[in-house]
Amino acid sequence: MEIISQIFENKSLRKKILYTLGILAIYRLLVAIPVPTVDIATLMSQTLGDGSRELSSFLMLLGGSIERFSIVAVGLAPFINASIIMQLLQAVLPQLEELVEQGEQ
């Protein structure tokens, strides 16, 4: 207990620990939010159809985000793809290029 009290006496270390715990709490909250209109039973039967132990162990490490198919499981890929598509469309459509040149106006 003395070591823990010494850790929390250090202001910068306490701040880092509380920040890490806060990020973990936000992650666990986001895991609880499912993606709408997804049949989870069908998804899991197709993912674990052969009963692979390796894959089920890997899914356990993800913290339940795949079993519930939460918004965390979707990740950032759609946003990255949309950004790339918009950048490519700027070369094709002059209107988009004008919007980019205007900035946030």
N, C-alpha and C positions, 0 to 999 in steps of 0.2 A: 504494500500500500504506500510505503514511503516513496518508492520509485515513481509511482503514478502521480503522487502529489507533487513531486519535483518536476515531472514532465509538464503538468498543467500550470506550474508557477512560471515557466518560461512563456512569455507572451507570444513570440513568433511561432513556437512549436505548437502551442495551444490553438493558435489561429489556423495552422495547417491541418491539424487533426480535425478540428471542427469543420473546416472546408471540405475535407475528404468525406467525413460522415454525412455532410449535407448533400454532396454529389451522389453518394450511394443511396441516400433516401430519395432523391429525385429520380434516380434510375429505377428503384423499386416501385415508385409510384407510376412511372411510365410503363413498366412491365404489366401493371394491372389494367391498363387501358387497351382493350382489344381493337383490332381493325374491323370496322363494320362490314357486313355482307360477305364474310368468309366462313365457310363451313369447316370448322376446326377438326371435326371427326374425319372428314374426307382427307383433309390435308395431312393429318397424322397417319392415317392408314396408308397413304401413298408414300409418305416419307419413311415410315418404319414398317413397310410392307413385308420385308423379309425377316423382320425381328432381329436386326443387326445389333449386337451388344455394343459394338464400338460407337455406332451412331447414337444409341440411346445414352451412352455415357457422355458423349459430346454435348447432347442436348441438355443433360443435367447441368453441365458447366455453364451454360448460357443463362441460367437463373430462371428458367420457365418462360422466357420470351417467345420461344417457338411453340411450346405446347399451347399457349394462349393466343399465339400469333398477334402479339401486341405491336404497337407502333414502333417499339424499339427493334423488333425483328425486321421491319421493313428497311430501316437504315436510311442512309443519305443518298443512295444510288439514284432514286428518281429526281432529286434536286440537282445532282451533278449532271445527269443526262439532260435535264431541261436547260441547264446553263450552257452546256455544250451546243445543244440544238439552237438556242437563241443566238449564240455567237456565230454559228454557221449561217443562220438566216440573215444576219446583218449584212453579209457579203452579197446576198441575193436580193433582198428587199431594201430599197433605198429609204423607205419610211422608217424602218427599224434603226437604220444607221443615223437618221436625223434625230430620232428619239434618244439614242445613246449620246449623241453630241450635245443635246440640250441639258443633259445631266438630270438632276432631281427635280427640275422645274416641271 
